[in-house]
Amino acid sequence: MWFSLEQLPYIAVTLIIAFTLHELAHAYVAYKFGDPTAARQGRLTLNPLKHLDPIGTILIFIAGFGWARPVPVNRFFFKNPRLAGVLVSVAGPLSNFLLVVLAYFFVYGMGAAGLGEAMPEFIFEFLNMFIRLNMVLFVFNLLPLPPLDGYRIIEDLAPANIRAKMTQYENYGSIIFLILVITPLYQYTIGPVMHTVIPFLINTLNTFFQLLLR
């Protein structure tokens, strides 16, 4: 396992919150742009059971990667399919980034108020895990590989002829993505991106909040 048993409760709670809000964000933005598909399937809810995929959740703890239940989106309901599609795709990762920002506000806000030392240690351990995992989800889901949100964004931004070709070869792209994730190739492809971008974003936010709430 890629975590200690002591971290299990922090990871479980974080993933329940992160996956639920990620998928809810997709569903809500799609609904606001006129697509009732996810709403009719009960996905406009904070109930984690509507969003968590059992196998995808279990794999998070075993293999270090996993997934939630994808939100169904029907582009034919959108008046502007390309714009709506991009915003629906962005909404999921953006929800994870906003959770990171809220956690930072809490941590640094408590410190600025002089209440940091009074907080139990496990609260800070949980928030540290909460920030790290949500940042991982934010960056990971923006990778331009199917079936991730980053790929959907590029697909909606691409010209119609290129989008048609992307759709044609999407299944092959998904297989390549799985190979990159579960084999040692991860260390030479996705890994360097994650290990560079995530520390940069966390350090940047740390600096920002230190200046903002010092």
Contacts in CASP RR format, 6 or more apart in sequence:
PFRMAT RR
TARGET T0000
AUTHOR 0000-0000-0000
METHOD contacts of the structure
MODEL  1
MWFSLEQLPYIAVTLIIAFTLHELAHAYVAYKFGDPTAARQGRLTLNPLK
HLDPIGTILIFIAGFGWARPVPVNRFFFKNPRLAGVLVSVAGPLSNFLLV
VLAYFFVYGMGAAGLGEAMPEFIFEFLNMFIRLNMVLFVFNLLPLPPLDG
YRIIEDLAPANIRAKMTQYENYGSIIFLILVITPLYQYTIGPVMHTVIPF
LINTLNTFFQLLLR
1 61 0 8 1.000
1 62 0 8 1.000
2 64 0 8 1.000
3 11 0 8 1.000
3 61 0 8 1.000
7 125 0 8 1.000
7 129 0 8 1.000
8 61 0 8 1.000
10 125 0 8 1.000
10 126 0 8 1.000
10 129 0 8 1.000
10 130 0 8 1.000
11 60 0 8 1.000
11 61 0 8 1.000
11 129 0 8 1.000
11 133 0 8 1.000
13 126 0 8 1.000
13 130 0 8 1.000
14 126 0 8 1.000
14 129 0 8 1.000
14 130 0 8 1.000
14 133 0 8 1.000
14 134 0 8 1.000
15 57 0 8 1.000
15 60 0 8 1.000
15 133 0 8 1.000
16 48 0 8 1.000
16 52 0 8 1.000
17 99 0 8 1.000
17 130 0 8 1.000
18 96 0 8 1.000
18 99 0 8 1.000
18 133 0 8 1.000
18 134 0 8 1.000
18 137 0 8 1.000
19 48 0 8 1.000
19 51 0 8 1.000
19 52 0 8 1.000
19 57 0 8 1.000
19 68 0 8 1.000
20 46 0 8 1.000
20 47 0 8 1.000
20 48 0 8 1.000
20 51 0 8 1.000
20 52 0 8 1.000
20 68 0 8 1.000
21 46 0 8 1.000
21 92 0 8 1.000
21 95 0 8 1.000
21 96 0 8 1.000
21 99 0 8 1.000
22 51 0 8 1.000
22 68 0 8 1.000
22 92 0 8 1.000
22 93 0 8 1.000
22 95 0 8 1.000
22 96 0 8 1.000
22 137 0 8 1.000
22 141 0 8 1.000
23 43 0 8 1.000
23 51 0 8 1.000
23 68 0 8 1.000
23 69 0 8 1.000
23 70 0 8 1.000
23 71 0 8 1.000
23 92 0 8 1.000
24 43 0 8 1.000
24 44 0 8 1.000
24 45 0 8 1.000
24 46 0 8 1.000
24 51 0 8 1.000
24 95 0 8 1.000
25 91 0 8 1.000
25 92 0 8 1.000
25 94 0 8 1.000
25 95 0 8 1.000
26 38 0 8 1.000
26 71 0 8 1.000
26 73 0 8 1.000
26 88 0 8 1.000
26 89 0 8 1.000
26 91 0 8 1.000
26 92 0 8 1.000
27 38 0 8 1.000
27 39 0 8 1.000
27 43 0 8 1.000
27 44 0 8 1.000
27 71 0 8 1.000
28 44 0 8 1.000
28 91 0 8 1.000
29 84 0 8 1.000
29 87 0 8 1.000
29 88 0 8 1.000
29 91 0 8 1.000
30 37 0 8 1.000
30 38 0 8 1.000
30 71 0 8 1.000
30 73 0 8 1.000
30 84 0 8 1.000
30 88 0 8 1.000
31 38 0 8 1.000
31 39 0 8 1.000
31 44 0 8 1.000
33 77 0 8 1.000
33 78 0 8 1.000
33 79 0 8 1.000
33 84 0 8 1.000
33 85 0 8 1.000
33 87 0 8 1.000
33 88 0 8 1.000
34 77 0 8 1.000
34 78 0 8 1.000
34 79 0 8 1.000
35 73 0 8 1.000
35 74 0 8 1.000
35 75 0 8 1.000
35 77 0 8 1.000
35 78 0 8 1.000
35 84 0 8 1.000
36 77 0 8 1.000
37 72 0 8 1.000
37 73 0 8 1.000
37 74 0 8 1.000
37 77 0 8 1.000
38 44 0 8 1.000
38 71 0 8 1.000
38 72 0 8 1.000
38 73 0 8 1.000
41 72 0 8 1.000
42 50 0 8 1.000
43 50 0 8 1.000
43 51 0 8 1.000
43 71 0 8 1.000
43 72 0 8 1.000
50 69 0 8 1.000
51 68 0 8 1.000
51 69 0 8 1.000
52 68 0 8 1.000
52 69 0 8 1.000
53 67 0 8 1.000
53 68 0 8 1.000
53 69 0 8 1.000
56 66 0 8 1.000
56 67 0 8 1.000
56 68 0 8 1.000
57 66 0 8 1.000
57 68 0 8 1.000
59 65 0 8 1.000
59 66 0 8 1.000
59 67 0 8 1.000
60 66 0 8 1.000
63 182 0 8 1.000
65 181 0 8 1.000
65 182 0 8 1.000
70 147 0 8 1.000
73 85 0 8 1.000
73 88 0 8 1.000
75 81 0 8 1.000
75 84 0 8 1.000
75 85 0 8 1.000
78 84 0 8 1.000
78 85 0 8 1.000
81 156 0 8 1.000
82 156 0 8 1.000
82 157 0 8 1.000
85 152 0 8 1.000
85 156 0 8 1.000
86 153 0 8 1.000
86 156 0 8 1.000
86 157 0 8 1.000
88 152 0 8 1.000
89 149 0 8 1.000
89 150 0 8 1.000
89 152 0 8 1.000
89 153 0 8 1.000
89 156 0 8 1.000
90 149 0 8 1.000
90 153 0 8 1.000
92 141 0 8 1.000
92 149 0 8 1.000
93 137 0 8 1.000
93 138 0 8 1.000
93 139 0 8 1.000
93 141 0 8 1.000
93 142 0 8 1.000
93 149 0 8 1.000
93 150 0 8 1.000
94 138 0 8 1.000
96 134 0 8 1.000
96 135 0 8 1.000
96 137 0 8 1.000
96 138 0 8 1.000
96 141 0 8 1.000
97 134 0 8 1.000
97 135 0 8 1.000
97 138 0 8 1.000
99 130 0 8 1.000
99 134 0 8 1.000
100 130 0 8 1.000
100 131 0 8 1.000
100 134 0 8 1.000
100 135 0 8 1.000
100 138 0 8 1.000
100 205 0 8 1.000
101 205 0 8 1.000
103 127 0 8 1.000
103 130 0 8 1.000
103 131 0 8 1.000
103 134 0 8 1.000
104 131 0 8 1.000
104 205 0 8 1.000
104 206 0 8 1.000
104 209 0 8 1.000
105 209 0 8 1.000
106 127 0 8 1.000
107 124 0 8 1.000
107 127 0 8 1.000
107 209 0 8 1.000
108 209 0 8 1.000
108 210 0 8 1.000
108 212 0 8 1.000
108 213 0 8 1.000
109 213 0 8 1.000
110 116 0 8 1.000
110 119 0 8 1.000
111 213 0 8 1.000
112 213 0 8 1.000
112 214 0 8 1.000
131 202 0 8 1.000
132 198 0 8 1.000
132 202 0 8 1.000
135 198 0 8 1.000
135 201 0 8 1.000
135 202 0 8 1.000
136 194 0 8 1.000
136 198 0 8 1.000
138 201 0 8 1.000
139 193 0 8 1.000
139 194 0 8 1.000
139 197 0 8 1.000
139 198 0 8 1.000
139 201 0 8 1.000
140 148 0 8 1.000
140 190 0 8 1.000
140 194 0 8 1.000
141 148 0 8 1.000
141 149 0 8 1.000
141 150 0 8 1.000
142 148 0 8 1.000
142 149 0 8 1.000
142 150 0 8 1.000
142 153 0 8 1.000
143 150 0 8 1.000
143 151 0 8 1.000
143 190 0 8 1.000
143 193 0 8 1.000
144 150 0 8 1.000
144 151 0 8 1.000
144 153 0 8 1.000
144 154 0 8 1.000
145 151 0 8 1.000
145 173 0 8 1.000
145 176 0 8 1.000
145 177 0 8 1.000
145 180 0 8 1.000
146 170 0 8 1.000
146 173 0 8 1.000
146 174 0 8 1.000
146 177 0 8 1.000
147 170 0 8 1.000
147 174 0 8 1.000
147 177 0 8 1.000
148 177 0 8 1.000
154 166 0 8 1.000
155 163 0 8 1.000
155 166 0 8 1.000
155 167 0 8 1.000
156 163 0 8 1.000
158 166 0 8 1.000
179 185 0 8 1.000
180 186 0 8 1.000
180 189 0 8 1.000
180 190 0 8 1.000
181 190 0 8 1.000
END
